[in-house]
Amino acid sequence: MIFRSDVEAAAERVTGRIRRTPLMPVAAAALLPGEDAGRESDREGGRAWLKLELTQHTGSFKARGAFNHILAAREAGRLPAAGVVAASGGNAGLAFAYAAARAGVPAEVFVPETAPAVKVAGLRALGASVVQVGTRYAEAQEAAAKRAADTGALACHAYDQPDVCAGQGTLGLEVLKQAGGEVDTVLLAVGGGGLMAGVAAALDGHARVVGVEPENCPTLHRALAAGEPVDVAVSGVAADSLGATRLGGIAHDVAARTGVRSVLVSDDAIVEARRLLWREYRLAVEHGTAAAVAALRTGAYRPAPGERVVVVLCGANTDPSDLTG
């Protein structure tokens, strides 16, 4: 479990290490489905912003949690010369490699043998030692855990460690400051739930959080229905970034405590939202990131008149070649 105080401590710790990413105002009606856009929600007091976290170091919010986890360990005397070990061929791996390099310790990242070559190259470019093992993330995670135990290196989890989640939550504190506290709802994509957990803890008592998931990766949705994290099958266009097979325990605890709501969107809606962001704002985002916008575009989440909504655009590590056709 994490609380707002943990996020505030993280914010102090990572100051000067992460970017304060822009909060861009947009016409609320532009993000709504046609029948709702016609009601001119801006005239009714509705406001909307896009939180451009895709401009964060390494192209995603993950740098926040990576820095907080590594720096907190160093403060507590738990950051060994062996450095850090993580399992991820995606954004988390890039973030841990980046943060470790700037903290002056080595990073070893375990990835499946099926990891895209461009991501493996990116990890190596950041100075990480890359070990490819197995064909599934779970196999890489098992190997990473064993390596950390054998070497004494700091184990880094992509989304289910308190300091990681608290670090991600600094985004929520940042949003409140940038919007002058005038935020009712924050929409964000959910995979393993680290970002959701941190932001919901940061905004507890200040604004609601809505987690958006693809229909084919419903970890939060199923966990809330079951009352605990459960395994789910994952597939679809956003599985590369939102493809955790089980919601993190910390994420479930925070979601249940703070009343996080879950909505689902289709792959087609995600693709359309991603193209909209490029067409209208020239923002190239990951499919998983576009899920948050898809919730508004499809009406899966319908803001009330006058509601002030922030949509988090959490990652940009994507191939933009299919956006210009």
N, C-alpha and C positions, 0 to 999 in steps of 0.2 A: 504494500500500500504506500502511496505517496500523497503528500498534501501540498497546499499552496506554499507553506514555509520551505519545503524542499525545493520547489521551483525558484523561489526568491533567492535561496542560497546558491542555486545553480547559476542564476543570472549574474550574481556578483562574481562567481568563479570564472565564468567564460567571457566576461567583459574584455573587449580588446582582442578576443580570439575569433569571434564570429561577426558576420555582417549584420547590421540592422537593415533588414530588407524592406523595400518600399511597400506602402499600402496605397494602392491606386484606386481612386474613386471611379465608379462606372455608373451608367444609367441602370437603375434596378430593372426597368422594363426590358432592357436589352438581353437580360439573362433569363427571362421568364418565357413560358410557352405562349404561342400566339394569342390564345383566348385571354390570358392574364395580362399580357403586355398591353393589350388594348385598353386596359382600365387606367393607364397612366399612373402607375404606382408611385412615381416620383412626386406627382402633384399631391398625393395623399400622405406625403411625408416619408415614404419609404426611401431608404438609402442603401447602397451596396458598394463594397470595396473588394478588390482582388488583392490578397496578400501574396506578394511576388517572392515567395521563398525559393522559387526555382533559381534565383540569383545568388543563393547561398554558396559558400565554398563547397566544392565538389558537386555542385548542381542539385543539392537537395537539403532538406531540413536535418538530415542525419548527422551533419557536422556538429550540431548543437549537443546532442546526446553523447557523441563520441568524445568531444572535448571535456564535457563535464565528468564522464566516467573516468577518463584517464587522469585528469587533474585532481579529482577527488581522491583517487587512489594514491597519487603522489603526495598530497597533503597528509594522508593517513599513514604514509610510509609503506604503502602496499604496492608500489610500482617498482618491480624488480628490473635488474639490468637485462634480464631476458626479454623484456618488452611486453608486447601484447599479442594475443592470439584471437582471431575471429574466424567465423565461418560465414561467408557471404560472397557471392559473385556479383553483387549489385551495389546499390547505394550505400548500404551499411559498411561493406568492405572498403569502399573508396573513402568513406568518412573516417573510419578507424585508421586507415593507412595515413591519411592526411594529418590527423590529429597526433598520431604517434610520432610522425616525422618532426612536427613542430614542437613536440614535447621532448625531443631528443632521444627517443627510444625506438628500437626496431619493432616492426610489425610483421607477423606471419598470418597470411589469410588463406584459409582452406576453401576451395570452390569445387563444385562438381566438374567432372570431365566434360560435361555438356555446356559449361559456361561459355558465353560468347567470347570470341577471341579479342574483340575490342575492349571488353571489360577486364579481361586478364591483362591486356596491354596497359590499360589505365592504372591498374593496381601496381604493376611493376614500375610504371613511370613515376608513381608516388613514392617509390623506394621500398615497397613491400615485397617480402618473399612469398611467392604464390605456390601453393601445393594443390594439385588437382587430384581428387579422389572420388570414386563412385559416380553414380549418375543422378543422384538425388541430393537435395539440400540436407536432408536428414543424415545422410552418410558423411557429408562434409562436416556437419555440426558434431557428430560423434567423434570424428577424427580430431577435430579442433579441441574438443573437451579433453581428450586423452593427451594431446600434445601439451596443453596448458598444465595438466596434472603432472606430467613427466618432467617438464622444464621449470615449473614454478612461474611461468609467464602469467600475466593478468588476462583472465578469460573475459572476452567481450561478446555479449549477446546482442543481436540486432534490435531486439525490442522488449525483452523481458527482464531487465535489471533496473533497480530503483534509480540509480544515478543517470542511466541512459534516458529513462522516461522523464525524469525531472529536467534534464537538459533540453529535451524536445519541448517541454512546457514553456521554456523561455519565450517561445514564439507567441504564446497566449498573452503573457505579460506585455510583450512588445506591441501587440495589437491594441490592447487597452490603452496604452500610452499614446499611440499614434492616432487613435480615434477619439481621444479625449474622454474615454470611458463610456462613450455613447454607442455601445454595441449590444444587441439583443441576442444574436445567434451567430455561431461560427460553424460553417460547414467544412468538413475535411474528409479525405479518403482514409479508409481503414484497411490495413492488412493484418499485421500481427498486433497492432494497437498501441505501439509506443507513443506515437504522436498524439493520438486521441487521449491516452491516459494523462500525458503531461499537460496538454492544453485544458482538458476538463478539470484537472486539479488546480491549474492556475486560475481558471475562470469561475471556480465554484463560488456561488453567491453573487456573481457579477454578470454572467451571460450563459446561455445554454449551448451545448455542443451537439451537433448532429453528425453522426458517422455515416458515410456513404460507401457502399460496397457494390461491386459487380454481383449480379445474380449468381454467377458461377464461382464466387469466392466469398461466401457469406459467414465469415468467422464470427464477427460481432453479433450478427442477426441470430445465428444459431445459439451462441453462448447466452444471450439474453433470454431466449426462449427456454433453454434448458436449465438456466440458473447456474451454469458453470461452463467453462471452456470445454468444447467437444471437437473431435476431429471432423473435418469436412473435406470433401473432394474439391479440388480447385482446377480451373481451366479458363480459357478465354483470352481476350486481347490484353488484359491487364494483369495476367498471372505472373508476369516477370517481376512486377513490383508489389502487387497485392496478393501474392500467392501463398501466404502462410497457411498451413493446414489446420492451425489451431490458434485461437486468440490467446495472448499472454495472460497469465494469472493476474499480474498487476493491472493490466488494462481492464479485465473483467471487474475487479474489485472497485476501481475508480468509476467505471461506467455505472455499476449498480448503485454506488454511493451518491453519485452526482446526477443521476437521471439522464444519462446520455441516451439519445434516441438513434435507432438504426433505420436507414432506408436503403432500398436496393434499386439498381439501374441495370439496363441491358447493355450488352456489348455494342449494339447499334447506336444506342444513345451516347455511349462513351466516345465512340468514333466521331459522331456528329459534333459533340461538345468540343472535342480536341480540334476539329477543323474550324469551328467557330472561333476559338481562341486565337488561332493563327490568322484567320480571315479578317477578324474585326480588330484585333489588338497586336498582331504579329508576335504572339507568344507561342513558342514551340514547347509543348509539354509532353510528358509521358502519358500513356493511356490511363494509368492509374490515377494520375493527377486530375485528368479531365473528368473523372467520375464525380467529383464534387460539383462541378458546373452542370453535369448531366442531371443531377438531382433537381436543380431549378428548371432546366430546360424541359424536362418531362413532366414536371408537376409532382414528382415523387416527394419533394418538399415544397410546400406552398407558403410563402411568407404571408403573414397577416398585413393588412393595410398599415403603413407606417413603420413596419418592422425594419430594423437596421441589421443588415446581414453582411458578414465577412466570409468570403470564399477563399480558402487556402489553396494556392497553387504550389504544391509541395516538391515537385521535381521536374528536371528538364533533361535527364539523361536518356535521350531518345534519338531515333534516326528520323530527321525531318524530311527525308526525301519524298515521303508519301503525302506531304502537306501542300505541295505546289501543283498538283495535277488538276 
